[in-house]
Amino acid sequence: MDMQKLVSSMTLEEKAGMLNGLDFWHLKGVGRLGIPSVMVTDGPHGLRKQAGQADHLGLNASVPATAFPTAAALACSYDRELVGEVGQALGDLCQQEDVAVILGPGANIKRSPLCGRNFEYFSEDPFLTGEIAAAHIQGVQSRNVGTSLKHFAMNNQETRRMTVDVNCGERAMREIYLAGFERAVKKGKPWTVMCSYNKIDGVYSSENPWLLRSVLRGEWGFDGFTMTDWGACNDHVRGIAAGLNLAMPSLGNAADAGVVRAVREGRLDEKAVDEAVAEVLNVVFRYVENRKKDPDFSLGAQHHLARKVARECAVLLKNDGTLPLSSNAKIAFIGAFAESPRYQGGGSSHINAYEVTSALEAVRSVAKVAYAPGYAAESNDTDPALLAEAVALAKESDVAVVFAGLPDSFESEGFDRTHLRMPDCQNELIRALCAVNCHVVVVLHNGAPVEMPWADDVSAILEMYLGGQAVGGASVDLLFGAVSPSGKLAETFPMRLEDNPSYLNFPGEGDHVDYAEGLYVGYRWYDARRMPVRFPFGHGLSYATFEYKNLRLSAGTLAQDGTLEVKVDVTNTGRMGAKEIVQLYVHSAHEGVSRPVQELKGFEKVYIAPGQTETVSFRLCRRAFSYYNPDIHDWYAEGGKYELRVGASSRDIRLTAEVELEPGKPLPVRVTADTTFGDIRKIPGADEALQPVIGGIMQAFGTMDNASMGGAANEMANAMVRDMPLHGLKSFSNGQLTDESIEAMVRQLNEIQK
């Protein structure tokens, strides 16, 4: 369809209407031109299509749908193909329910474990976030249904989320907070991108031309349409001018009239309106022309998929050999979540699950277990009667399996957590059970890290996260060894909240928050500080054991535009077939710009039969070794040695190898009168260029490396000269240098670098 022709056929009023929702969930249509009204609605781990009164906080009922594991769990699968399957299932359901765009996935970085919406986000790491988000997007859109990658950008807290102003340096923004979005956009190609509520350096995301035009479209090649989060439109006209396509939900007829008035008064270019409308229509017709319901669609089949996915996402954090359980053992299931699991978070992603399987229900076909609730699910206080009943049951059992975690009131969209504790009643219950039984297994249902004061006392910990509607069945499959756990943590579990890098700057003061930790988010911080953690990034145990060997590189040197292949052999040395997630980290092994100790740059999940060996391969380009340089506003890879680290977690590195990067074009030094003499001398040709101007002075300073003075005096002199700004030379020139001659040197030094 010729979109330009279609747009030219529309009145200005009709065009303005296409940039403002019809109601809570629908876009406007233009009947006379055959433009239909289409529906967008919430996800991202299920479909939340409301049949009645609409809201964006999950308060009112929606149609029955499949609740898959939330993003926090999905990322722990480290499985692109599996996440793609989830996306396909969501796309199929959208087609059945005539939904054009599902709102998700969420690719915001987990800056703090306190963020109330962390269960909707993938990871603290941008590479993992981008890869999993891209797989999700590709899966949904393979069914000709759009996704809305969100919340773009810097939405890392719920506190004052609609007004908070984020202050973050350009390098940290690019390397940490935008990099996941970049990978998801370039690789996944989402149909739409959703703007966040917050400001970035004083500008709302929905009216930020640098973010929406320069970066998203100009640098990353995004060709879909952008929309606001629900209620995130501050100035509709300014947003359209900045690159925003759609305000949601509807702002009413007055907003349309405001756009028309702005165009006629010359405050808004009609060409910007035309472009925005065309981008919306491209997506509308992409869906409409490929609308197709599957006659064999089944929510029941999706429930089986949800169980498989939950198994793949679960992380075995600790195991002293108690797991897997024997069905012949005398087993107690304890905890309210065994009977009524917490399988999703609160807010706009809250799904009306078609079917929910509890662990207590699922275990009936596997083993005979006794049950005691132990605590009230939504209470923080201990019920003495429930506690006594649970302790008595644990005393007479071989193994006590405690289903614990966070209730809805502890984490949700709309508010942030204030601590990492589980309810007091649950912690007290676990401690009491450990006092009477030496085989206590904890199964966790939570959307984010929790403190575990009892971690050293229990026999095993199985992290199920918010594992979707089939989490109970998946838990039983894993507990009894039908399959081996294979997930690994996509975030660090700290010992305590105070250890987190954002602790002193979360959630900020009033409407302002400083990301003072810079690059050092998650494991980057803990590694740099050599700080002990409860469980590290990438950690996860198995019922099998794996040996890593024969790490090899395709070359010892990486050229400017080359790629590097990394291979490693992994052998299952255990007695059970299982999947292993092999992780590749890059460490800068040369002196240069400040970098994190190591960064994830590759991962693969592979099934290995007992006694078998599989070769795992990674391919790295120069970007994997690059950092973002704010002076050139681009990525830059320093020449030098880099160590490739392959392991089972960020703190379980099994093998290493070195590669040498060929030097690239030298970085220009942006010279000013404040540039130090030491930095100037790094510029090729600087000595020769300045010789005619400051010959004698240059010669004197050129001897700074000679040991004319011994010990500390020599070191002091060298440091003073090295760190002296250019304008400081005037003080040692006996009047030969002036402000004018310094300015001339600045111009010359900048010129020779072009």
C-alpha positions in Angstrom: 0.0 0.0 0.0 1.2 3.5 -0.9 1.3 5.2 2.6 2.3 8.6 1.2 -0.7 8.6 -1.1 -3.0 7.4 1.8 -1.7 10.1 4.1 -2.1 12.8 1.4 -5.8 11.8 1.2 -6.4 12.5 4.9 -7.5 15.8 6.3 -5.3 17.5 8.9 -7.9 16.6 11.5 -7.8 12.9 10.6 -4.0 12.9 10.7 -4.0 14.5 14.1 -6.4 11.8 15.3 -4.1 9.0 14.2 -1.5 10.3 16.7 -3.8 10.2 19.6 -5.6 7.0 20.9 -9.3 6.4 20.4 -9.8 5.2 23.9 -7.8 3.2 26.5 -6.6 0.4 24.2 -7.5 1.3 20.6 -6.1 3.5 17.9 -8.4 5.7 15.8 -9.4 4.6 12.3 -10.6 6.5 9.3 -13.6 4.6 7.8 -13.9 6.6 4.6 -10.3 5.6 3.7 -10.5 2.0 4.9 -8.2 2.6 7.9 -9.3 0.3 10.7 -9.1 0.9 14.4 -6.8 -1.7 15.9 -6.2 -2.8 19.5 -3.0 -2.7 21.6 -2.9 -4.2 25.0 -0.7 -5.3 27.9 1.8 -8.2 28.1 4.5 -9.0 28.3 4.5 -12.6 29.8 0.9 -13.1 28.9 -2.1 -11.3 27.2 -4.0 -8.9 29.4 -6.9 -8.0 27.2 -9.6 -6.4 29.3 -13.1 -7.2 28.3 -14.8 -4.6 30.6 -13.7 -1.4 32.2 -10.1 -0.6 31.3 -7.1 0.3 33.5 -3.4 0.1 33.3 -2.7 -1.3 36.8 -4.2 -4.8 36.4 -7.1 -4.0 38.8 -10.0 -5.1 36.5 -10.6 -8.5 35.0 -9.2 -9.6 31.6 -9.9 -12.5 29.3 -8.4 -15.9 30.3 -4.9 -16.3 28.9 -1.7 -18.2 29.5 0.6 -16.7 32.2 4.1 -17.6 31.3 7.1 -17.0 33.6 7.9 -13.3 34.0 10.9 -11.7 32.4 13.1 -12.1 35.5 12.6 -15.9 35.2 12.8 -16.0 31.3 16.3 -14.4 31.3 17.6 -17.1 33.7 16.9 -19.7 30.9 19.7 -18.1 28.8 17.7 -19.8 26.0 17.0 -17.7 22.9 15.0 -20.5 21.2 12.8 -21.1 24.3 12.0 -17.4 24.7 11.2 -17.3 21.0 8.7 -20.1 21.6 7.0 -18.1 24.4 6.9 -15.1 21.9 5.2 -17.3 19.3 2.6 -18.5 21.8 1.9 -14.9 22.8 1.6 -13.9 19.1 -0.9 -16.8 18.5 -3.0 -15.6 21.4 -3.0 -12.1 20.2 -4.2 -13.3 16.8 -7.0 -15.2 18.4 -8.0 -12.1 20.4 -7.5 -9.6 17.5 -4.7 -7.7 19.2 -2.3 -5.9 16.9 0.4 -5.0 19.4 1.3 -6.6 22.7 3.0 -4.2 25.1 6.4 -5.7 25.9 9.0 -6.9 26.4 10.6 -4.7 29.1 14.3 -4.2 28.6 15.2 -1.9 31.5 18.3 -2.7 33.4 18.0 -3.8 37.0 19.9 -1.0 38.6 18.7 -1.8 42.1 17.0 -5.0 43.5 14.5 -2.7 45.1 12.8 -1.7 41.9 9.2 -2.9 42.3 8.9 -3.8 38.6 12.1 -5.8 38.3 10.1 -9.0 37.8 9.1 -7.5 34.4 12.7 -6.9 33.4 15.4 -9.3 32.3 18.7 -8.6 33.8 21.3 -6.3 35.3 23.4 -7.0 32.2 22.7 -5.3 28.8 24.1 -8.0 26.6 21.8 -10.7 28.1 18.9 -8.2 28.2 19.3 -7.4 24.5 19.6 -11.0 23.4 16.6 -12.3 25.3 14.5 -9.2 24.4 15.3 -9.7 20.7 14.3 -13.4 20.9 11.0 -12.4 22.6 10.3 -9.8 19.9 11.2 -12.2 17.0 8.9 -14.9 18.4 5.9 -12.6 18.8 6.4 -10.9 15.4 6.8 -14.2 13.6 3.0 -14.5 14.1 2.5 -11.1 12.4 1.7 -9.3 15.7 3.7 -6.3 16.9 5.6 -5.8 20.1 6.3 -2.6 22.0 9.8 -2.6 23.4 9.6 -0.7 26.7 10.3 1.5 28.7 12.6 3.7 26.6 14.6 4.8 28.5 16.2 4.9 32.0 13.0 3.7 33.8 14.7 1.9 36.6 12.5 2.7 39.5 8.8 3.1 40.4 9.2 5.8 42.9 8.0 9.1 41.4 8.3 7.4 38.0 6.2 10.0 36.2 8.3 13.0 37.3 11.8 11.8 38.3 14.7 13.3 36.4 17.6 10.9 35.7 21.1 12.2 35.6 23.5 9.7 34.1 26.8 10.1 32.2 26.8 9.4 28.5 29.2 6.5 28.7 27.2 4.7 31.4 24.0 5.5 29.5 25.3 4.0 26.3 27.1 1.0 27.8 24.6 -0.1 30.4 21.1 1.5 30.0 20.8 1.9 26.2 22.9 -1.1 25.0 20.1 -3.7 25.7 17.6 -1.6 23.8 20.1 -1.1 21.0 20.6 -4.9 20.6 16.9 -5.6 20.8 16.0 -2.9 18.2 18.8 -3.9 15.7 18.3 -7.7 16.1 14.6 -8.0 17.0 13.2 -5.1 14.9 10.2 -4.3 17.1 7.2 -2.8 15.4 6.8 -0.2 18.2 8.8 1.3 21.0 7.2 2.7 24.2 8.6 5.8 25.8 9.1 5.8 29.6 7.5 8.3 32.0 10.6 9.9 33.4 12.9 12.7 32.3 16.5 12.3 31.2 18.7 15.3 31.9 15.5 17.4 32.3 13.7 16.3 29.1 10.8 13.8 29.2 11.5 10.7 27.2 8.3 11.2 25.1 9.6 14.6 23.8 13.3 13.9 23.6 14.5 14.4 20.0 18.0 13.0 20.7 16.5 9.8 22.1 13.7 9.3 19.6 15.2 10.7 16.4 19.0 10.8 16.7 19.6 7.5 18.6 16.5 5.3 18.0 15.9 6.1 14.3 19.2 7.6 13.1 21.7 5.3 14.8 19.8 2.1 15.3 17.6 2.2 12.2 14.2 1.8 13.9 11.4 2.0 11.4 8.2 1.4 13.5 6.3 3.8 15.6 6.8 5.2 19.1 4.1 5.5 21.7 3.9 6.8 25.2 3.5 4.7 28.2 0.0 5.1 29.5 -0.2 8.7 30.8 3.4 9.6 29.8 2.4 12.4 27.4 3.5 15.7 28.8 3.3 18.1 25.7 1.6 16.4 22.8 2.8 18.9 20.1 6.3 19.0 21.4 6.4 15.2 21.5 5.3 14.9 17.8 8.0 17.4 16.8 10.6 15.3 18.7 9.7 12.0 17.0 6.7 10.7 19.1 4.0 9.0 17.0 1.2 8.1 19.4 -0.1 9.3 22.7 -1.9 6.6 24.8 -4.5 6.4 26.2 -6.6 8.9 24.3 -6.0 12.5 25.3 -9.5 13.5 24.0 -10.6 15.7 21.1 -8.9 18.7 22.5 -5.5 17.1 21.8 -6.3 16.6 18.2 -7.5 20.2 17.9 -4.2 21.3 19.5 -2.2 19.6 16.9 -4.3 21.1 14.1 -3.9 24.5 15.6 -0.1 24.1 16.0 0.3 23.2 12.4 -1.8 26.1 11.2 0.0 28.5 13.4 3.4 27.3 12.1 4.5 25.9 15.5 4.5 22.3 14.1 5.7 21.3 10.7 3.0 19.3 8.9 5.7 17.2 7.3 6.5 15.9 10.8 2.8 15.0 11.3 2.7 13.2 7.9 5.8 11.2 8.7 4.4 10.2 12.1 1.1 9.1 10.6 2.8 7.1 7.9 4.8 5.2 10.5 1.7 4.4 12.4 -0.2 3.2 9.3 2.7 1.0 8.3 2.3 -1.0 11.5 -1.5 -1.0 11.4 -1.6 -2.5 7.9 1.2 -4.9 8.6 -1.1 -6.4 11.2 -4.4 -6.1 9.3 -3.1 -7.6 6.1 -1.7 -10.7 8.0 -4.6 -11.2 10.4 -5.2 -15.0 10.8 -6.6 -17.1 13.5 -5.3 -20.6 14.1 -8.2 -23.1 14.0 -6.1 -25.5 16.2 -5.2 -23.0 18.8 -5.4 -24.4 22.4 -4.8 -22.7 25.7 -4.3 -26.2 27.1 -1.3 -26.8 24.8 0.1 -23.5 26.0 -0.2 -24.6 29.6 2.1 -27.5 28.8 4.6 -25.1 27.2 4.4 -22.9 30.3 5.4 -25.8 32.4 8.4 -26.6 30.2 9.5 -23.0 30.2 9.3 -22.7 34.0 11.5 -25.8 34.3 14.1 -24.2 32.0 14.1 -20.9 33.9 14.4 -22.3 37.5 17.8 -21.9 39.2 19.2 -24.4 41.6 21.1 -22.1 44.0 22.3 -24.6 46.5 22.2 -28.4 46.9 24.1 -30.6 49.4 22.8 -33.8 47.7 19.3 -33.7 49.1 17.9 -33.1 45.6 16.6 -34.8 43.6 14.1 -36.3 46.1 13.1 -39.9 46.2 9.4 -40.6 45.8 9.8 -43.2 48.5 10.9 -40.8 51.1 8.6 -39.3 53.8 8.2 -35.8 52.4 6.5 -32.8 53.8 5.4 -29.8 51.7 5.2 -26.7 53.9 4.1 -23.2 53.1 1.0 -21.5 51.7 2.7 -21.1 48.2 2.7 -24.9 47.8 -1.1 -24.8 47.7 -1.5 -21.4 46.1 1.6 -20.4 44.3 2.7 -16.8 43.6 3.4 -17.0 39.9 3.2 -13.4 38.6 3.6 -9.8 39.7 1.1 -7.1 40.3 0.2 -4.2 38.0 -0.3 -3.9 34.2 1.1 -7.3 33.5 -1.3 -9.2 35.8 -2.8 -12.1 33.7 -6.1 -13.8 34.3 -4.5 -17.2 34.1 -6.5 -19.9 32.2 -5.2 -22.6 34.5 -3.0 -22.7 37.6 -1.2 -25.8 38.7 0.1 -25.8 42.3 2.9 -28.0 43.6 0.6 -29.7 46.0 -1.7 -30.7 43.1 1.2 -31.7 40.8 3.0 -33.9 43.3 0.0 -36.3 43.7 1.0 -38.2 40.6 4.6 -38.5 41.8 4.7 -39.1 45.5 2.6 -39.1 48.7 3.4 -36.0 50.7 1.9 -34.4 53.8 1.1 -30.7 53.9 1.0 -27.8 56.4 0.5 -24.2 55.4 3.0 -22.8 57.9 2.2 -19.2 57.4 -0.6 -16.9 56.0 0.4 -15.9 52.4 -0.2 -12.1 52.8 1.0 -11.8 56.4 4.3 -10.6 57.8 3.4 -11.9 61.3 3.8 -15.5 62.5 0.7 -17.5 63.3 1.8 -19.6 66.3 -0.6 -22.4 65.5 0.4 -22.6 61.9 4.1 -22.6 62.9 3.6 -25.4 65.5 1.8 -27.6 63.0 4.5 -27.2 60.4 7.3 -27.9 62.9 5.5 -31.0 64.1 5.2 -32.3 60.5 8.8 -31.6 59.7 10.0 -33.5 62.8 8.4 -36.7 61.5 9.5 -36.3 57.9 12.6 -37.3 56.0 12.6 -34.0 54.1 10.8 -30.8 54.6 10.2 -28.7 51.4 9.3 -25.1 52.2 7.6 -23.0 49.5 8.3 -19.4 50.4 9.0 -16.0 48.8 7.4 -12.6 48.5 3.7 -11.9 48.6 2.0 -9.5 46.2 2.1 -6.7 48.8 5.9 -6.8 48.8 6.6 -6.2 45.1 4.5 -4.7 42.3 4.3 -2.1 39.7 3.7 1.4 41.2 6.0 1.2 44.2 9.5 0.2 45.1 10.6 -2.2 47.8 12.3 -0.7 50.8 14.2 -3.8 51.9 15.2 -7.3 50.6 13.7 -9.3 53.4 11.1 -12.0 53.0 8.1 -11.8 55.5 9.2 -12.3 59.1 6.9 -15.3 59.4 8.5 -17.1 56.6 12.1 -16.6 57.8 11.0 -17.7 61.3 9.4 -20.8 59.8 12.5 -21.8 57.9 14.7 -21.4 60.9 12.3 -23.4 63.1 12.2 -26.2 60.5 16.0 -26.4 60.3 16.1 -26.8 64.1 14.1 -30.1 63.9 15.1 -31.5 60.4 18.5 -31.6 58.8 17.0 -31.9 55.2 15.2 -28.6 54.6 14.7 -27.6 51.0 13.5 -24.0 50.1 11.6 -23.3 46.9 11.4 -19.6 46.3 8.6 -17.6 44.5 9.8 -14.0 44.1 10.4 -11.5 41.4 13.7 -10.2 42.6 16.6 -11.0 45.0 15.8 -11.6 48.7 18.1 -11.8 51.7 18.6 -15.4 53.0 19.7 -15.4 56.6 19.1 -19.1 56.7 21.0 -19.9 53.5 23.8 -21.8 55.3 21.4 -23.9 57.3 19.2 -25.3 54.6 20.1 -28.3 52.4 18.9 -26.9 49.0 17.5 -23.7 47.5 15.5 -23.8 44.3 14.7 -20.4 42.8 11.5 -20.5 40.7 11.1 -16.7 40.5 7.6 -15.9 39.3 7.3 -18.9 37.2 3.9 -18.6 35.5 0.7 -20.6 35.9 2.4 -24.0 35.6 5.1 -23.2 38.2 3.8 -25.8 40.6 4.2 -28.6 38.1 7.6 -27.4 37.1 8.7 -27.3 40.7 7.7 -30.9 41.2 9.5 -32.0 38.0 12.7 -30.4 39.3 12.4 -31.5 42.9 12.0 -35.2 41.9 14.5 -35.2 39.1 12.3 -35.7 36.1 14.6 -33.1 34.6 17.7 -31.3 35.9 17.6 -27.7 36.8 19.4 -25.7 34.1 18.7 -22.0 34.7 21.4 -19.5 35.9 21.0 -16.2 37.6 20.5 -13.1 35.3 21.2 -10.9 38.3 23.4 -10.9 41.4 22.0 -11.8 44.8 23.9 -9.6 47.3 24.5 -10.5 50.9 22.6 -7.4 52.0 21.0 -4.3 50.5 23.8 -2.0 51.6 26.2 -3.8 49.3 24.3 -2.7 46.2 26.0 0.0 44.1 22.9 2.2 43.9 22.3 2.0 47.7 23.1 5.7 48.4 21.3 7.0 45.3 18.1 5.0 45.1 15.4 6.3 44.6 17.0 9.7 44.7 16.0 13.0 46.3 12.5 14.3 45.3 12.3 14.4 41.5 16.0 13.9 40.9 18.2 10.8 40.9 21.9 10.6 40.2 23.3 7.3 38.7 26.5 8.0 40.6 27.7 4.4 40.3 28.2 4.9 36.6 29.2 1.7 34.7 29.3 -0.3 37.9 25.9 -1.9 38.0 25.4 -5.5 39.2 28.3 -7.9 38.9 30.5 -5.1 37.4 30.3 -3.5 40.8 30.7 -6.6 43.0 33.7 -7.8 40.8 35.4 -4.4 40.9 35.1 -4.3 44.7 36.0 -8.0 45.1 32.9 -8.2 47.3 31.4 -11.4 48.5 27.9 -12.0 47.3 25.2 -14.5 48.3 25.0 -15.9 44.7 26.8 -14.4 41.7 25.6 -13.4 38.3 25.4 -16.5 36.0 25.3 -19.0 38.9 23.2 -22.1 38.8 23.7 -25.7 39.8 22.7 -28.9 38.0 22.1 -32.6 38.8 25.0 -33.3 36.4 28.6 -32.1 36.5 30.5 -30.5 33.5 34.1 -30.4 32.6 35.4 -27.5 30.4 38.5 -28.1 28.2 40.3 -27.3 25.0 39.5 -23.5 24.8 40.7 -22.3 21.4 40.6 -19.2 19.3 40.5 -18.8 15.5 43.4 -16.3 15.7 45.7 -14.8 18.2 45.2 -11.3 16.8 42.0 -9.6 15.8 42.2 -7.1 12.9 40.2 -3.9 12.7 37.2 -5.4 10.8 37.7 -9.0 11.7 35.8 -11.5 13.8 37.0 -14.0 16.3 35.7 -17.5 16.8 36.0 -19.0 20.3 35.4 -22.7 20.9 35.4 -24.8 24.0 34.6 -28.4 24.6 32.2 -29.3 27.5 31.8 -32.8 28.8 29.0 -34.1 31.0 30.9 -36.0 33.7 27.7 -36.9 35.6 25.1 -39.6 35.4 22.2 -37.6 34.2 21.6 -35.8 30.9 21.3 -32.1 31.4 21.7 -28.6 29.9 24.7 -26.4 30.7 24.8 -22.6 30.1 28.4 -21.7 29.0 29.3 -18.1 29.5 32.0 -16.0 27.8 33.4 -12.9 29.5 35.9 -10.3 28.1 38.5 -8.8 30.4 40.7 -5.9 29.3 44.3 -7.1 30.0 46.2 -3.9 29.1 46.5 -0.5 30.6 44.0 1.9 29.1 40.6 3.5 29.8 38.9 2.4 33.0 36.8 -0.7 32.3 34.7 -3.2 34.4 36.8 -6.2 35.4 34.8 -8.4 33.0 31.7 -8.2 30.8 29.4 -10.9 29.4 29.8 -11.1 25.7 28.5 -14.5 24.8 26.4 -17.4 26.2 25.0 -20.7 24.8 22.8 -23.3 26.4 23.5 -26.9 25.3 22.1 -30.3 26.2 24.8 -32.9 26.9 24.1 -36.6 27.5 26.1 -38.4 30.2 29.7 -39.0 29.1 29.2 -37.0 25.9 31.2 -33.9 24.8 29.7 -30.9 23.0 31.7 -28.1 21.3 30.3 -24.7 22.1 31.1 -21.8 19.8 31.0 -18.0 20.1 31.7 -15.4 17.5 33.0 -12.0 18.6 33.4 -8.8 16.5 35.3 -5.7 17.6 32.2 -4.3 19.3 32.6 -7.0 22.0 35.9 -5.3 23.0 34.7 -1.7 22.7 33.7 0.9 25.2 31.7 4.1 24.5 33.9 7.2 24.2 31.9 10.4 25.0 34.5 12.6 23.2 33.9 11.0 19.8 30.3 10.0 20.7 31.0 6.5 19.3 32.2 3.0 20.3 36.0 2.6 20.4 38.2 -0.5 20.9 41.6 0.1 22.2 44.5 -2.0 20.8 46.1 -4.4 23.2 45.6 -7.7 25.0 42.2 -9.0 26.1 41.5 -12.1 28.2 38.6 -14.3 27.1 37.1 -16.0 30.1 34.9 -19.0 29.7 33.0 -20.4 32.7 29.9 -21.7 34.4 29.3 -18.3 36.1 30.8 -14.9 36.5 32.7 -16.3 39.5 33.3 -19.8 38.2 35.7 -19.2 35.3 37.1 -22.5 34.0 39.4 -21.5 31.1 41.1 -18.4 29.8 42.9 -17.3 26.6 44.4 -14.1 25.3 43.8 -12.2 22.0 45.6 -9.2 20.8 43.6 -6.4 19.2 45.3 -4.5 16.4 45.4 -0.8 17.3 42.7 1.3 15.6 42.9 4.9 14.5 44.2 6.9 17.5 41.6 8.8 19.4 41.8 12.5 18.9 42.7 14.6 21.8 40.3 17.5 22.0 42.9 20.2 22.9 42.1 23.3 24.9 44.2 25.6 27.0 43.4 23.2 29.9 44.8 20.1 28.2 47.8 18.7 30.1 51.3 18.6 28.7 51.4 14.9 29.1 48.2 14.4 27.1 49.5 16.7 24.4 52.7 14.7 24.0 50.6 11.6 23.1 49.4 13.3 19.9 51.5 12.0 17.0 53.5 15.0 15.6 52.9 17.2 18.6 56.5 17.7 19.5 57.4 18.6 15.9 54.5 20.9 15.5 55.2 22.9 18.6 59.0 23.1 18.3 59.1 26.3 16.3 56.8 28.0 18.8 58.2 27.0 22.1 61.5 25.5 21.2 63.5 26.1 24.3 60.7 25.4 26.7 59.8 22.3 24.8 63.4 21.1 25.0 63.5 21.7 28.7 60.3 19.8 29.3 61.4 17.1 26.9 64.0 16.1 29.5 61.4 15.3 32.1 62.1 11.6 31.9 65.8 12.0 32.7 66.7 11.1 36.2 68.4 14.4 37.0 67.0 14.1 40.5 66.7 11.0 42.5 63.9 9.3 44.3 60.7 11.2 45.2 62.0 14.5 43.9 62.4 13.2 40.4 58.9 11.5 40.5 57.4 14.8 41.8 59.0 16.8 39.0 57.8 14.4 36.3 54.3 14.4 37.7 54.1 18.2 37.9 55.2 18.6 34.3 53.0 15.8 33.0 49.9 17.2 34.6 50.6 20.9 33.8 47.9 22.4 31.6 49.0 24.1 28.4 48.2 27.5 29.7 50.6 26.8 32.6 53.5 27.0 30.2 53.1 30.8 30.2 54.4 30.9 33.8 57.7 29.3 32.7 58.3 31.2 29.4 59.7 34.4 30.7 57.0 36.3 28.8 57.6 34.5 25.5 54.1 32.9 25.5 50.8 34.9 25.6 47.2 34.0 25.6 47.2 34.5 21.8 50.1 32.2 21.2 48.5 29.5 23.4 45.3 29.8 21.4 47.3 29.4 18.2 48.9 26.2 19.6 45.5 24.8 20.5 44.3 25.4 16.9 47.4 23.8 15.5 47.2 20.8 17.7 43.6 20.1 16.9 44.3 20.7 13.2 47.1 18.1 12.9 44.7 15.4 14.2 42.2 15.8 11.4 
